Amino acid sequence: KVPKNVAVHRVDCNGVPGEWMLPRGGTGNRTLLYCHGGGYYNGSLATHRAFVARLAGSSRARVLHFAYRLAPEHPFPAAVDDCLMVYRWLLATSVDPGSLMIAGESAGGNLVLTTLLGARAAGLPLPAGAICISPHVDFTFSLPSIRENAASEVLYTLEELEWMRGILDGAHAAVVK
């Protein structure tokens, strides 16, 4: 549930649906761009609305989260392209990169990193900082931690991660054909 001290405003970010989470009482000029997780095939404005609203309220920053296109209907690199498009849109709306942070969890953490790389490659100003919460960055699952931490993993088992990779591999194979 969205806290009462946060207003939600829908916005179109160059064709990508988004929502501003605006804490009542102001934010100064602090802005956070939030990339939701969900394995690149799951998650939405609805699934992350309450979390992002609480984040806005507790940080006293306006937070934009958005609905990037999901696999397998929208194969790689659709989500990456959408994230960079939203970042460009924010800059075009006069958001000061010096007061902008970008954050995300899981797949969203990976999208934070790919957005930063894409922005740098395009010569765009970079944000003041980035926060990657348990980013999904190793689709090879070759590092020992994937097995060493299996008993304490609270979100996905290795089998579930391999299933997600299969969806993305299938989506990527569709692009290659």
Salt bridges, closest charged atoms under 4 A:
GLU19 OE2 - ARG10 NH1 3.88
GLU19 OE2 - ARG49 NH2 2.64
GLU19 OE1 - HIS65 NE2 2.95
ASP82 OD1 - ARG69 NH2 2.89
GLU105 OE2 - HIS48 NE2 2.83
